[in-house]
Amino acid sequence: MGLPQRLILTLLSIYLYSATVVNTQQEFKIQSVELIIEPRNDVTAGTNVTLRCHATVSTSTGKGLIREYTILKNDKIVYTKTIGSSEDFVYQLHNARVFSTGLYQCKLDIQGDTKLSKAQRLNVQGLSQPVLHLNTNVVNEGEEVQATCIAPGEIGSFIFFFFDNDEQISRVEELSNQAKTTFRLSGADVHKIHCSYKIRTAEDTFPSTKSNNVTVSVKELSITPELKIFPDSTIYEGDHLNISCSAKNVHSSSEGYKLFLSQGTKLLRTGNSTINHNMVAVPKASEALTFDCRVVVRNVEKYSEKKISVVELFSVPSLTMSPTEVFQGQIMTLTCNSDRFASQRINREDLEYTLYPSKNLPSSGKPGVFNVKALQNDFNYTCSAEAKGIKKDSKTLMIRPKVHVSALKISIEDKVILKKSFTILCQSNGSLPINYTLFKDNVQVGTKVIRERNRQAVFMDVINEPGERQYRCEAKNSLHSNKTGSSQHLSVNVIVPLSQMTLAVIPSSLKISEGKELYFICSVNGTGPVTFKWYRTGSVVPLQTNTTTETYSNLEIKPVSKNDSDEYYCEASNGANKVRSENVNVQVFMAPWKKGLIVVACLVLLLLLVLLLVASMLNIKSKRVKVDRAEVSVWSKRKPETESDDEISEVSNEPNVEYTEVVHARSTDPARVPLRKGTDTVYSELQNSPNGAADPPDYVSNYLHSHTRLQTSLVGLLAREHMFHFLLLPVTCLYALILSIQIHDIHPSIDSLPLILIKVVIGWSLSQLS
C-alpha cells in the first residue's frame, strides 16, 4: 500500500471518529418508522416492487446520525444496511415473484435505540408456465426417457411433477427453478408427457399451470412368454402334471431376459431359458389351479396365464358321533366317512379310514365305524381317509361328555304364609341344560329349564289351606335323558296370620290392693311360634319378651305396689304379621292392713290425748285449792290505761317495796279477725314488814276478796281453753285419716298423701296447744 493511500485511510478514520464523537454528544428521539410498498401491495409476477422505509427522528443539533435499517420478511431478516443521512431507505424487489409474497417490516436502529414499523403484506400473483424437454421422442418398450422441467424466472422452494397421459409418474423437490428425472414407458403406444410445479412459502403453496405436452412413441418388444401344461384334458386328483415356461421371438441382439413360473402366489421356479416343473395335482376347494409364466426384459414384463380344474378323487372325510349327547362312561359310536369319490378311478372299498387316537378301540366290523366309551373329561378325535396314496384328515371332533344331575337340593327362600305366594328353589350339579320339575304332595306344579351355570330354578306357589305340605324337585339333563334325580321331601308348615287378639287380667277387677298377685294373659288366633311383648304405655322397652309355640302367654307381677298402677298392652308377631291388644288400666290401692294401722294409731293418739287432758284438769284443780287457802297482804297502785292498751307498773324507789306481775284475762273482740285471746299485765306493789309479815292498810280485806274472785275466774277459763285444744287434735286427726283414705281410693297413685296430711294436722294442733 502506497503513502497516498495510507494518508487517505488515516484522514477517513479521523473523520469517522469525529463524527462518532459528535453523534454521541447529541440527543435524539425516534418518533416513527413507516414501511411503504410501491407501487401497491397487490402486484402481478414480474413487477418491480420498492420497499420504502421512512423514519422521523428528532435531534438536539440537527446533524445527521448513523442509522441501521433492516428489512424483515415473515419475521426473518432479508437485508440490512447502515447509512449516515436522514433520507428514506429504499429496498428494491426486481421482477417480484410469488415467492416474494409475505409480511414485510422495517426496523431502525440508532445507537442501540430501535423502532419497528407496522407490517405490510405484499401479494404477488401469477406463476410462469413450466417448460418440458425430453431427450428423445421415440423409444423401445422398456427403454429410459430423460425429462427436464423448468419454471422460468421463478425462485423459492419447488416441487416438480411429471405425468404420462395425466398419470403421475415422477415427483422431484428442488430449490432451483428446474428439475430432471428419468422413467420407462411400457406398452406399445403413443404417450403424452407434461409437467407442473408448486412453490412453497411460509404460509401456503402455490400451484402452476401445466407445461407443454411432448409426445413419445414406444415400440413393443416382440418377445412373448409360452406356458404349457400336460395332460391338457380332464385331470384327477393325484395325477402327475408336467408344466413348462419359455420365451418366444428371442433375437440374439436382444438384451438378457429372465423367466418366472408361479402357481397362484407361490413361486415354483425361475430361469434364463425354458423352465420345466413336475407336480401331483391337488384340488383346491371351490377353486381352479392357476399357473403364471412371466418374462422380464429391461424392466418390461410380459406374462401368460392358464387355469386348470382338478377332479377330487374323494372328499375330505367327516367325523360324527351318535348319540349327539353322551354322559360320562357311556358307549358312543364315531363314524368317519367321505361323501364323494371319483368312481372312474376308485371304488368305495378302496378307502381306508383311521381314527385318532386309536388306542384300545373296539371294532364294529364296518369301515369307518368305531365304538368308543366316553371319558370323564373333554377329549378330541380326528379321522383320516386314504386311497391311491392320497390321505385326507377330517376336522377335529370335540366331545364333552355330560355329567348326570346330582346333589339335588330344594329350599324355600321366604316364610310360608297362608294365601301368600312364596319362592321355592331347586339346584343341582350336572351338565346344562337341566330340566327341573316341582311336585307338591306328589302333584306336579311346574317345570323350569336352566341353561346358565350357578343358576337356581325358581318356582312360585301359594297355599290356601292351613296344614303341612310336602315338596320335592326332580331334575334331568335334557328332555331325552332317561336318568332323573330327585331331591328329599321338604315339609312346609303354613304360617297363619295372627288375629282376634285378647288381653285378660287376673284378678278380673282392675282395682287391686297392694301386695296381691297380678296376671296378664294375652291370646291370639294363628300359628306359632309367636313372640309376645308386654309394654307399659309411654315406654318403648318391653317389660317382658318371650317366644312360644303356643298362641297365648302371660305376664306375672307379684307382689303389686302402687308404682304398678298404669295402662298395659301386649304385642304378638309370628313372621306373618304383628297385632296389638287394647290398653288395660290397672289401679293399685292401699293395703287394708295399712288403713287399719292408721286407724289404730289415731285411736291410740286419741286415748293418749284424753289421758293428758284428765291429768291437766286434775293439776289445775289442785292449784285452785291452793290459791283459795293462801293468806297474803296485797296492795297495788294502777296507772291509767294508755292508747296501746298496755299496763305498766310504776316503780317505787322505796327499798321495802316488792313488785308482782298479775295477768288479767282480756275480753275478746268479736269484730277482730282472726279470733285471739289476750291478757293485760297489772303490776302490784307489795310491802313487807320488818318482821317478814304483811302490813296491810285499811282496805286490805276488800281487795283480797275481789282478787280471789278474779283468780278463780281466770283458772276456770284456762281449763276450758285447754279442753277445747285437747279435743280438737284427735277429732281433726280422725277426719284427716278418713279424707286421705277416700282420696287414695280415687287416686291410688297418691301414695304418701294420708301420712303427709296427718302430720300437717298434728303439727297444727300441737302448735295450738303450745
C-alpha positions in Angstrom: 0.0 0.0 0.0 1.5 3.4 -1.0 1.8 6.5 1.1 -1.1 8.4 -0.5 -3.5 5.5 0.2 -2.3 5.3 3.9 -2.9 9.1 4.2 -6.4 8.8 2.8 -7.3 6.0 5.2 -5.9 8.0 8.2 -8.0 11.0 7.3 -11.1 8.9 6.8 -10.6 7.3 10.2 -10.2 10.7 11.9 -13.4 11.9 10.1 -15.4 8.9 11.2 -14.1 9.1 14.7 -15.0 12.8 14.9 -18.5 12.0 13.6 -18.9 9.3 16.2 -17.9 11.7 18.9 -20.3 14.3 17.7 -23.1 11.7 17.5 -22.5 10.5 21.0 -22.8 14.0 22.2 -26.2 14.9 20.7 -29.6 13.7 21.9 -32.2 12.2 19.7 -35.6 10.5 19.6 -37.0 8.1 17.0 -40.6 9.3 16.6 -41.9 6.9 14.0 -40.9 4.3 11.4 -43.2 3.6 8.4 -42.9 1.0 5.6 -44.4 1.9 2.2 -44.8 -0.7 -0.6 -44.6 0.8 -4.1 -46.4 0.8 -6.5 -49.0 -1.1 -4.3 -49.4 -4.1 -2.1 -51.0 -6.4 -4.7 -49.0 -6.9 -7.8 -48.6 -9.5 -10.6 -45.5 -11.5 -11.2 -42.6 -9.6 -12.9 -43.5 -6.2 -11.4 -40.6 -4.2 -9.9 -41.5 -3.5 -6.3 -40.0 -0.9 -4.0 -40.0 -1.2 -0.2 -39.5 2.4 1.2 -38.6 2.8 4.8 -39.4 6.3 6.1 -38.3 7.3 9.6 -38.9 10.5 11.6 -36.1 11.3 14.1 -35.8 14.4 16.3 -32.2 15.6 17.3 -30.8 18.2 19.5 -28.2 19.5 17.0 -29.9 18.8 13.7 -26.8 16.9 12.5 -27.1 13.5 10.8 -27.0 10.2 12.8 -25.6 6.8 11.8 -28.8 4.7 11.0 -29.0 1.0 10.6 -32.0 -0.2 8.6 -33.2 -3.8 8.5 -35.8 -5.3 6.1 -37.7 -8.4 7.6 -40.0 -10.8 5.7 -42.2 -13.1 7.9 -40.0 -12.1 10.9 -36.8 -13.2 9.2 -34.0 -10.7 8.2 -33.8 -10.2 4.4 -31.5 -7.2 4.1 -29.5 -4.8 6.4 -27.8 -1.5 5.6 -26.2 1.4 7.5 -26.4 4.9 6.2 -25.5 8.4 7.6 -28.2 10.5 6.1 -31.8 11.1 7.1 -33.2 10.2 3.7 -35.6 7.3 3.2 -34.1 3.9 2.9 -35.2 2.0 -0.3 -35.1 -1.8 -0.9 -35.8 -3.0 -4.5 -37.5 -6.2 -5.5 -36.8 -6.6 -9.2 -39.3 -8.8 -11.1 -41.2 -9.8 -8.0 -42.3 -13.4 -7.9 -44.9 -15.4 -6.0 -42.1 -16.4 -3.6 -41.8 -12.7 -2.6 -45.3 -12.8 -1.1 -45.3 -12.2 2.7 -45.4 -9.8 5.6 -42.6 -7.1 5.5 -41.4 -4.8 8.2 -38.7 -2.1 8.6 -36.5 -1.8 11.7 -34.4 1.3 12.5 -31.5 1.1 15.0 -29.7 4.3 16.1 -27.0 3.8 18.8 -28.9 0.9 20.3 -32.3 2.6 20.2 -34.7 0.6 17.9 -38.1 1.0 16.5 -40.1 -1.4 14.2 -42.7 -0.3 11.7 -46.1 -1.9 11.2 -46.2 -5.0 9.0 -47.2 -4.6 5.4 -48.3 -7.5 3.2 -47.1 -8.0 -0.3 -49.2 -10.2 -2.6 -47.6 -11.4 -5.8 -49.9 -13.3 -8.1 -49.2 -15.5 -11.1 -46.7 -18.2 -11.8 -44.9 -18.6 -15.1 -45.8 -21.7 -17.3 -43.3 -24.5 -16.9 -41.4 -25.8 -19.9 -40.8 -29.5 -20.5 -37.8 -31.0 -22.5 -37.3 -34.8 -23.3 -34.1 -36.3 -24.6 -36.0 -38.4 -27.3 -39.4 -38.8 -28.8 -39.1 -42.5 -29.9 -38.1 -45.4 -27.6 -38.4 -49.1 -27.4 -40.5 -50.7 -24.8 -38.6 -50.7 -21.5 -36.0 -48.0 -22.5 -35.4 -45.0 -20.2 -36.5 -41.4 -21.1 -34.9 -38.3 -19.6 -37.1 -35.3 -18.9 -36.3 -31.7 -17.7 -39.0 -29.3 -16.3 -38.2 -25.6 -16.0 -40.0 -22.8 -14.1 -38.8 -19.6 -15.9 -37.9 -16.7 -13.7 -39.3 -18.3 -10.5 -37.4 -18.5 -7.2 -38.1 -20.3 -4.0 -38.7 -23.9 -2.9 -40.1 -26.1 -5.7 -42.0 -29.4 -6.1 -42.0 -30.7 -9.7 -44.4 -33.3 -11.1 -44.2 -35.4 -14.3 -47.2 -37.0 -15.9 -47.8 -39.7 -18.6 -51.3 -39.1 -20.1 -52.4 -37.4 -16.8 -51.0 -40.2 -14.7 -48.2 -39.1 -12.4 -45.0 -41.0 -13.0 -42.4 -38.9 -11.0 -42.1 -36.3 -8.3 -38.9 -34.2 -7.6 -38.2 -31.5 -4.9 -35.7 -28.7 -5.8 -34.5 -25.3 -4.5 -33.8 -24.2 -8.1 -36.3 -23.5 -10.8 -35.7 -26.7 -12.8 -35.7 -30.5 -12.1 -34.6 -33.6 -14.1 -35.9 -37.2 -13.9 -35.8 -40.5 -15.8 -38.6 -43.0 -16.4 -39.6 -46.1 -18.5 -42.7 -46.3 -20.7 -44.4 -49.7 -21.2 -46.9 -50.8 -23.8 -46.6 -50.1 -27.5 -48.5 -46.8 -27.8 -48.1 -43.0 -28.1 -47.6 -41.3 -24.7 -48.1 -37.6 -24.0 -45.8 -36.3 -21.3 -46.2 -33.0 -19.4 -45.0 -31.4 -16.1 -46.1 -28.8 -13.5 -44.7 -27.4 -10.2 -45.6 -25.8 -6.9 -43.9 -23.1 -4.9 -43.9 -23.4 -1.1 -43.9 -20.3 1.1 -44.0 -19.9 4.8 -47.8 -19.6 4.7 -49.0 -21.6 1.7 -48.2 -23.4 -1.5 -49.0 -22.0 -5.0 -49.5 -24.4 -8.0 -48.5 -23.6 -11.6 -50.3 -24.4 -14.8 -49.5 -27.4 -17.0 -46.4 -27.3 -19.2 -46.4 -28.1 -22.9 -47.1 -31.7 -24.0 -44.3 -33.8 -25.5 -45.3 -36.9 -27.5 -43.2 -40.1 -27.1 -43.7 -43.2 -29.3 -43.0 -46.6 -27.7 -42.2 -49.7 -29.8 -43.3 -53.0 -28.4 -40.9 -55.8 -27.8 -41.6 -58.9 -30.0 -40.7 -61.4 -27.2 -43.6 -63.3 -25.6 -43.9 -66.0 -22.9 -45.3 -69.5 -23.6 -46.9 -71.8 -20.9 -47.7 -75.5 -21.5 -49.4 -78.0 -19.1 -49.7 -81.8 -19.6 -52.1 -83.5 -19.6 -54.4 -81.0 -21.1 -57.6 -83.0 -20.7 -59.5 -83.9 -17.6 -57.2 -84.1 -14.6 -58.0 -86.1 -11.5 -56.6 -85.6 -8.0 -53.3 -87.5 -7.8 -52.4 -87.2 -11.5 -48.8 -86.1 -12.3 -48.6 -82.7 -14.1 -45.7 -81.5 -16.4 -45.5 -77.7 -16.7 -43.1 -75.7 -18.9 -42.5 -71.9 -19.2 -40.4 -70.4 -22.1 -40.0 -67.2 -24.2 -40.6 -66.9 -28.0 -39.2 -64.5 -30.6 -36.0 -64.0 -28.8 -33.3 -62.4 -31.0 -29.6 -62.7 -30.4 -29.3 -59.0 -30.4 -31.9 -58.7 -27.6 -30.9 -58.0 -24.1 -30.9 -60.8 -21.5 -34.3 -61.8 -20.1 -35.5 -63.9 -17.2 -38.4 -66.4 -16.7 -40.6 -66.9 -13.6 -43.1 -69.8 -13.1 -45.7 -69.4 -10.3 -48.8 -71.2 -9.0 -51.0 -68.5 -7.5 -48.8 -66.6 -5.2 -46.3 -69.5 -4.8 -43.2 -69.1 -7.0 -42.3 -72.6 -8.4 -39.2 -71.9 -10.5 -37.0 -69.2 -12.2 -34.5 -69.4 -15.1 -32.9 -67.7 -18.1 -34.3 -70.3 -20.5 -37.1 -72.8 -20.7 -38.4 -73.9 -17.2 -39.9 -77.4 -16.6 -41.8 -78.3 -13.4 -43.5 -81.7 -12.3 -46.1 -82.0 -9.5 -49.1 -84.1 -8.3 -52.4 -82.5 -9.0 -54.1 -81.5 -5.7 -57.5 -79.7 -6.0 -58.3 -76.6 -4.2 -61.7 -76.1 -2.5 -64.0 -74.4 -5.0 -61.1 -73.0 -7.0 -59.2 -73.9 -10.1 -55.4 -74.2 -10.2 -53.8 -71.0 -11.7 -50.3 -71.1 -13.3 -48.4 -68.0 -14.4 -45.3 -67.7 -16.8 -43.5 -64.3 -16.9 -40.6 -63.0 -19.0 -38.8 -59.8 -17.9 -36.7 -57.8 -20.3 -35.3 -54.3 -19.4 -37.9 -53.9 -16.7 -40.7 -54.8 -19.1 -42.8 -57.7 -18.0 -44.9 -60.0 -20.2 -46.9 -63.0 -18.9 -49.1 -65.9 -19.9 -51.6 -67.5 -17.5 -53.6 -70.7 -17.5 -56.2 -72.3 -15.2 -57.0 -76.0 -14.8 -59.7 -77.8 -12.9 -58.8 -80.9 -10.9 -61.4 -83.5 -10.2 -61.4 -84.6 -6.5 -60.6 -88.3 -6.0 -62.6 -88.4 -2.8 -63.9 -85.8 -0.4 -62.5 -84.8 2.9 -63.9 -87.2 5.5 -66.3 -86.0 8.2 -66.3 -87.5 11.8 -69.7 -87.7 13.5 -70.9 -89.2 16.8 -74.0 -91.0 17.9 -75.9 -90.2 20.1 -75.3 -86.4 19.8 -75.1 -86.2 23.6 -73.3 -88.6 25.8 -72.7 -88.9 29.5 -69.5 -89.9 31.3 -68.8 -93.6 30.8 -71.4 -94.1 28.1 -70.6 -96.0 24.9 -70.9 -93.9 21.8 -70.4 -94.6 18.0 -67.9 -92.5 15.9 -68.3 -92.6 12.1 -65.7 -91.5 9.6 -67.0 -91.2 6.1 -66.1 -89.5 2.7 -69.4 -88.5 0.9 -68.0 -88.3 -2.6 -65.4 -90.2 -4.6 -64.4 -90.4 -8.4 -65.9 -93.7 -9.5 -63.9 -93.6 -12.7 -60.7 -94.0 -10.7 -61.6 -95.8 -7.4 -64.3 -97.8 -5.6 -65.6 -97.1 -2.1 -63.9 -100.2 -0.8 -60.6 -98.6 -1.8 -61.0 -96.0 1.0 -59.3 -96.8 4.3 -60.3 -95.0 7.5 -58.3 -94.5 10.6 -59.4 -92.9 14.0 -57.0 -90.9 16.1 -56.1 -91.5 18.9 -56.6 -95.2 18.1 -55.7 -96.9 21.4 -57.9 -99.8 22.5 -60.7 -99.0 20.1 -63.2 -101.9 19.8 -64.1 -102.6 16.1 -67.7 -102.6 14.9 -66.9 -104.6 11.7 -67.9 -101.7 9.4 -65.3 -99.5 7.6 -65.1 -96.1 9.3 -67.3 -97.1 12.3 -65.8 -97.1 15.8 -67.3 -97.8 19.3 -65.8 -95.6 22.0 -66.5 -95.2 25.7 -66.9 -91.6 26.9 -64.2 -90.4 29.2 -64.7 -88.4 32.4 -63.4 -85.2 30.9 -63.4 -83.5 27.5 -61.5 -85.2 24.7 -60.9 -84.8 20.9 -61.0 -87.2 18.0 -60.0 -87.0 14.3 -60.1 -89.5 11.4 -58.4 -89.9 8.1 -59.3 -91.4 4.7 -56.7 -92.7 2.3 -56.7 -94.1 -1.3 -54.2 -94.1 -4.2 -51.5 -92.7 -1.9 -53.7 -89.6 -1.1 -54.6 -89.0 2.6 -57.1 -86.6 3.9 -57.9 -85.7 7.5 -61.2 -84.7 9.0 -61.9 -81.8 11.2 -61.4 -82.3 14.9 -64.4 -83.5 16.8 -64.5 -82.2 20.4 -66.5 -84.4 22.7 -67.7 -83.0 26.0 -69.4 -85.8 28.0 -72.2 -84.6 30.1 -72.4 -85.1 33.9 -75.6 -86.6 35.3 -77.5 -84.4 37.7 -76.5 -85.0 41.3 -76.7 -83.4 44.8 -80.2 -82.1 44.1 -81.4 -79.6 46.7 -84.7 -77.9 47.5 -85.1 -74.9 49.7 -87.6 -72.2 50.5 -86.5 -68.6 50.3 -89.4 -66.9 52.1 -91.7 -67.6 55.0 -94.7 -69.6 54.0 -97.7 -67.5 54.9 -101.3 -68.6 54.3 -102.7 -67.3 51.0 -99.5 -65.5 50.1 -97.0 -66.5 47.4 -93.6 -67.8 48.3 -90.5 -68.9 46.5 -89.1 -72.5 46.2 -85.6 -73.0 44.9 -84.2 -76.1 43.2 -80.5 -76.6 42.4 -78.2 -79.4 41.4 -74.8 -80.3 39.9 -74.6 -81.5 36.3 -74.3 -80.6 32.7 -76.5 -77.9 31.2 -79.3 -77.6 30.3 -81.1 -79.1 33.3 -84.8 -79.6 33.4 -86.4 -79.1 36.8 -89.9 -80.3 37.9 -91.6 -79.3 41.1 -94.1 -81.6 42.9 -96.4 -80.6 45.8 -97.9 -83.7 47.6 -96.8 -85.7 44.6 -98.7 -83.4 42.2 -96.7 -81.6 39.5 -96.7 -77.9 40.0 -94.4 -76.7 37.1 -91.2 -77.1 35.2 -88.1 -74.9 34.5 -85.1 -75.2 32.2 -81.8 -73.8 33.4 -79.2 -73.0 30.7 -76.7 -71.0 32.7 -74.2 -72.1 35.3 -74.8 -71.4 39.0 -78.4 -70.5 38.5 -81.3 -72.0 40.5 -84.7 -73.0 39.3 -87.2 -70.6 40.8 -90.8 -71.7 41.4 -93.7 -69.7 42.9 -96.6 -71.3 44.8 -99.5 -70.3 47.1 -101.0 -72.4 49.9 -104.7 -71.6 50.7 -105.4 -74.0 53.5 -103.6 -74.4 56.8 -101.6 -77.5 57.4 -98.4 -79.2 56.4 -97.3 -79.7 52.7 -94.6 -81.9 51.1 -92.5 -80.5 48.3 -89.8 -82.2 46.2 -87.8 -81.5 43.0 -86.9 -83.8 40.1 -84.1 -82.9 37.6 -82.6 -84.4 34.5 -80.0 -83.1 32.0 -82.4 -83.0 29.0 -85.9 -83.9 28.0 -84.5 -87.0 26.3 -82.4 -88.2 29.3 -83.5 -91.4 30.9 -81.8 -90.7 34.2 -83.7 -88.5 36.7 -82.5 -87.2 40.0 -84.9 -86.4 42.9 -84.5 -84.2 46.0 -85.5 -85.1 49.5 -89.0 -84.2 50.6 -89.3 -80.7 52.1 -92.0 -80.3 54.8 -93.6 -76.9 54.8 -95.7 -75.6 57.7 -98.0 -72.8 56.8 -98.0 -69.7 59.0 -101.5 -68.5 59.7 -101.5 -64.7 60.3 -102.4 -63.6 63.8 -105.9 -62.2 64.6 -108.5 -61.8 67.3 -106.1 -60.8 70.0 -107.4 -60.6 73.6 -105.8 -59.4 76.8 -107.2 -60.7 80.1 -106.3 -59.7 83.7 -106.4 -61.9 86.8 -108.0 -60.9 89.1 -110.7 -59.6 86.8 -111.3 -56.5 88.9 -108.9 -53.8 87.7 -108.8 -52.3 91.3 -106.2 -54.3 93.2 -104.8 -53.9 96.7 -101.1 -53.7 97.4 -99.3 -57.0 97.9 -101.6 -59.1 95.7 -100.5 -61.0 92.6 -101.4 -59.7 89.1 -101.5 -61.8 85.9 -101.9 -60.6 82.3 -102.9 -63.3 79.8 -102.6 -62.5 76.1 -104.0 -64.9 73.4 -104.3 -64.8 69.6 -105.6 -66.9 66.8 -102.9 -68.1 64.3 -99.9 -70.4 64.3 -96.7 -70.3 66.2 -94.0 -69.8 67.1 -95.4 -66.5 68.4 -93.3 -63.7 70.0 -95.2 -61.9 72.8 -94.0 -58.5 74.1 -95.5 -56.6 77.1 -95.4 -52.8 77.4 -96.5 -50.1 79.8 -97.9 -47.1 77.9 -95.3 -44.5 77.1 -92.4 -46.9 77.2 -90.7 -48.4 74.1 -88.8 -51.0 76.2 -90.8 -54.2 76.7 -91.4 -55.4 80.2 -91.1 -59.0 79.0 -90.4 -60.8 75.7 -90.9 -64.5 75.1 -91.4 -66.7 72.1 -93.5 -69.8 72.3 -95.2 -72.3 70.1 -98.4 -71.7 71.9 -100.9 -68.9 70.9 -101.0 -67.4 74.4 -98.6 -66.1 77.0 -98.8 -64.4 80.4 -97.1 -61.6 82.3 -96.9 -62.0 86.1 -96.4 -59.1 88.6 -96.1 -60.1 92.2 -96.4 -58.5 94.7 -98.0 -55.4 93.2 -97.3 -52.0 94.5 -98.7 -48.6 94.0 -96.0 -48.0 91.3 -97.6 -50.7 89.2 -100.7 -48.5 88.6 -100.6 -47.8 84.8 -102.0 -48.8 81.4 -100.7 -52.1 79.9 -100.8 -53.7 76.5 -99.2 -56.6 74.6 -97.9 -57.2 71.1 -97.7 -60.5 69.2 -95.9 -61.4 66.0 -95.3 -64.7 64.1 -93.4 -63.6 61.0 -96.6 -63.1 59.1 -97.9 -60.1 60.8 -98.0 -58.2 64.1 -101.0 -57.4 66.3 -101.5 -55.3 69.4 -104.1 -55.6 72.2 -106.2 -52.8 73.6 -104.8 -50.9 76.7 -105.8 -52.2 80.1 -105.8 -49.7 83.0 -104.8 -51.2 86.3 -105.2 -49.3 89.6 -103.4 -50.5 92.8 -105.0 -49.3 96.2 -103.6 -49.1 99.7 -103.5 -52.4 101.5 -106.2 -52.9 104.1 -103.7 -53.5 106.9 -102.2 -50.1 106.3 -105.6 -48.5 106.6 -106.2 -50.4 109.9 -102.8 -49.4 111.2 -103.5 -45.7 110.6 -106.9 -46.0 112.4 -105.3 -47.8 115.4 -102.6 -45.2 115.5 -105.2 -42.4 115.6 -107.2 -44.2 118.3 -104.1 -44.6 120.4 -103.2 -41.0 119.9 -106.7 -40.0 120.9 -106.5 -42.1 124.1 -103.2 -40.5 125.0 -104.6 -37.1 124.5 -107.6 -37.9 126.7 -105.3 -39.1 129.4 -103.2 -36.0 129.1 -106.4 -33.9 129.3 -107.5 -35.6 132.5 -104.1 -35.2 134.1 -104.2 -31.5 133.2 -107.6 -31.0 134.7 -106.5 -32.6 138.0 -103.4 -30.4 138.0 -105.4 -27.2 137.5 -107.9 -28.1 140.3 -105.1 -28.7 142.8 -103.6 -25.3 142.1 -107.0 -23.6 142.6 -107.4 -25.1 146.0 -104.0 -23.7 147.0 -104.9 -20.2 145.9 -108.1 -20.1 147.8 -106.3 -21.0 151.0 -103.5 -18.6 150.7 -103.3 -15.6 153.1 -101.4 -12.7 151.6 -101.4 -9.0 152.2 -101.6 -7.2 148.9 -102.0 -3.6 147.8 -101.3 -2.1 144.5 -101.3 1.1 142.6 -102.5 1.1 138.9 -101.8 3.8 136.4 -104.3 5.0 133.9 -104.6 2.9 130.6 -102.8 4.2 127.6 -103.7 4.1 123.9 -101.7 1.0 123.4 -103.8 -0.8 125.9 -100.7 -1.9 127.8 -100.4 -1.8 131.6 -97.2 -0.7 133.1 -96.4 -0.8 136.9 -94.9 2.2 138.5 -91.6 1.6 140.0 -91.1 2.7 143.6 -87.8 3.9 144.9 -88.6 2.7 148.4 -86.3 -0.2 149.5 -89.1 -2.3 151.0 -91.4 -2.4 148.0 -91.8 -5.7 146.0 -93.4 -5.8 142.6 -95.6 -8.7 141.5 -96.9 -9.3 138.0 -100.6 -10.3 137.8 -102.1 -11.4 134.5 -105.7 -10.4 133.8 -107.8 -12.1 131.1 -108.9 -9.6 128.3 -112.3 -9.7 126.8 -112.4 -10.9 123.2 -113.5 -8.6 120.5 -115.8 -10.4 118.1 -115.1 -7.8 115.3 -111.4 -8.7 115.1 -110.3 -11.4 112.7 -108.8 -13.9 113.4 -110.0 -14.6 117.0 -107.3 -14.1 119.5 -107.2 -14.4 123.3 -105.0 -11.9 125.2 -104.1 -10.8 128.7 -103.4 -7.4 130.4 -100.5 -7.1 132.7 -101.0 -5.4 136.2 -98.1 -4.6 138.3 -98.8 -4.7 142.2 -96.7 -3.2 144.9 -96.1 -5.5 147.9 -94.6 -4.1 151.2 -93.2 -6.4 153.7 -92.9 -5.5 157.3 -89.7 -5.5 159.0 -90.6 -8.7 160.7 -91.4 -10.5 157.4 -95.2 -10.3 157.9 -97.5 -8.2 155.7 -98.6 -4.9 157.0 -101.8 -4.3 155.1 -103.5 -0.9 155.0 -107.1 -0.4 155.9 -108.6 -1.6 152.6 -106.8 -4.9 152.5 -109.7 -7.1 153.3 -111.8 -5.6 150.5 -109.1 -6.1 147.9 -108.3 -9.6 149.0 -111.8 -10.7 148.4 -112.0 -9.2 145.0 -108.7 -10.6 143.9 -109.7 -14.1 145.0 -112.7 -14.0 142.8 -110.7 -12.8 139.8 -108.2 -15.6 140.2 -110.9 -18.2 140.4 -112.5 -17.0 137.1 -109.1 -17.0 135.4 -108.4 -20.6 136.3 -111.8 -21.8 135.0 -111.3 -20.0 131.8 -107.9 -21.6 131.3 -109.2 -25.1 131.9 -112.0 -24.7 129.4 -109.5 -23.5 126.7 -107.2 -26.5 127.2 -110.1 -28.8 127.0 -111.0 -27.4 123.6 -107.5 -27.8 122.2 -107.1 -31.3 123.5 -110.4 -32.4 121.9 -109.6 -30.6 118.6 -106.4 -32.7 118.0 -107.9 -36.2 117.9 -111.0 -35.2 116.1 -109.0 -33.4 113.4 -106.6 -36.4 113.1 -109.5 -38.8 112.6 -111.1 -36.6 110.0 -107.8 -36.3 108.1 -107.5 -40.1 108.1 -110.9 -40.6 106.6 -110.3 -37.9 104.0 -106.9 -39.3 102.9 -108.2 -42.8 102.5 -111.0 -41.6 100.3 -108.5 -39.6 98.2 -106.3 -42.6 97.9 -109.2 -44.8 96.8 -109.9 -42.3 94.0 -106.3 -41.7 93.1 -104.2 -44.8 94.0 -101.0 -43.2 92.6 -101.0 -40.7 95.5 -99.2 -42.9 98.0 -97.9 -40.7 100.8 -100.9 -38.3 101.0 -102.5 -39.7 104.1 -99.4 -39.6 106.2 -98.5 -36.1 105.0 -102.0 -34.9 105.8 -102.0 -36.4 109.3 -98.5 -34.9 110.0 -99.8 -31.5 109.0 -102.9 -31.7 111.2 -100.9 -33.0 114.2 -98.4 -30.3 113.9 -101.0 -27.6 113.7 -102.9 -29.0 116.7 -99.7 -29.2 118.8 -98.9 -25.5 117.9 -102.3 -24.6 119.2 -101.8 -26.5 122.4 -98.4 -24.8 123.0 
